[in-house]
Amino acid sequence: QVQLVQSGAEVKKPGASVKVSCKASGYTFTNYGISWVRQTPGQGLEWMGWIRIYNGNTNYAQKFQGRVTMTTDTSTSTAYLELRSLRSDDTAVYYCARDRDSGSYGDYDYWGQGTLVIVSS
Amino acid sequence: DIQMTQSPSSLSASVGDRVTITCRTSQNINNFLNWYQQKPGKAPKLLIYVASSLQSGVPLRFSGSGSGTDFTLTISSLQPEDFATYYCQQSYSTPYSFGQGTKLEI
């Protein structure tokens, strides 16, 4: 069965970086895109960007441009989200999510369990 | 960026009720509208994609309709497990924005 398993919670200081992993199993990793969505109490669900596994193409939300990098390791079927220059308002649960279909973009049928990132001095 | 407006933000209902949640977008998105259900501490779950297609495994009491800028999610007969928060999301253009959510309560 399809699973996306994310890395554990992180506590970071302002200005630091965080890298969250999302290990996929149960399907051909390169056939589907992965997106990252975060959830904060104040802002709700917020789309951060996607990565097309087969060619590594990325599309980041303008809000995160310059601070975010999405990558993959196809040898381990793992996607990564790195967010730099962390601020307190980056405190959120970060989710990876898989495109529903190899030809669909933006609708997500499988999600990771979420990774809580706390940014605090 | 496309703005999403969901209404109501919260809704009280009873088991067996018919419930409708609406979502309005700031520009025409054709039918690129999805609905998710989220329970506390869990990831969102896809219910409806491209406005009216039922995701595999989702009960038939869930349905979606609409196109352009106005969309609805209907639950025909509420079950106890349906009490959750519901989000609409547009997948017409990036950034793929979400509505603010509708909390469905008993």
Boltz contact constraints between the chains, C-beta under 6 A:
constraints:
  - contact:
      token1: [A, 44]
      token2: [B, 100]
      max_distance: 6.0
  - contact:
      token1: [A, 44]
      token2: [B, 101]
      max_distance: 6.0
  - contact:
      token1: [A, 45]
      token2: [B, 87]
      max_distance: 6.0
  - contact:
      token1: [A, 45]
      token2: [B, 98]
      max_distance: 6.0
  - contact:
      token1: [A, 47]
      token2: [B, 95]
      max_distance: 6.0
  - contact:
      token1: [A, 47]
      token2: [B, 96]
      max_distance: 6.0
  - contact:
      token1: [A, 59]
      token2: [B, 94]
      max_distance: 6.0
  - contact:
      token1: [A, 61]
      token2: [B, 95]
      max_distance: 6.0
  - contact:
      token1: [A, 95]
      token2: [B, 43]
      max_distance: 6.0
  - contact:
      token1: [A, 106]
      token2: [B, 91]
      max_distance: 6.0
  - contact:
      token1: [A, 106]
      token2: [B, 96]
      max_distance: 6.0
  - contact:
      token1: [A, 107]
      token2: [B, 34]
      max_distance: 6.0
  - contact:
      token1: [A, 107]
      token2: [B, 49]
      max_distance: 6.0
  - contact:
      token1: [A, 107]
      token2: [B, 91]
      max_distance: 6.0
  - contact:
      token1: [A, 109]
      token2: [B, 46]
      max_distance: 6.0
  - contact:
      token1: [A, 111]
      token2: [B, 43]
      max_distance: 6.0
  - contact:
      token1: [A, 114]
      token2: [B, 43]
      max_distance: 6.0
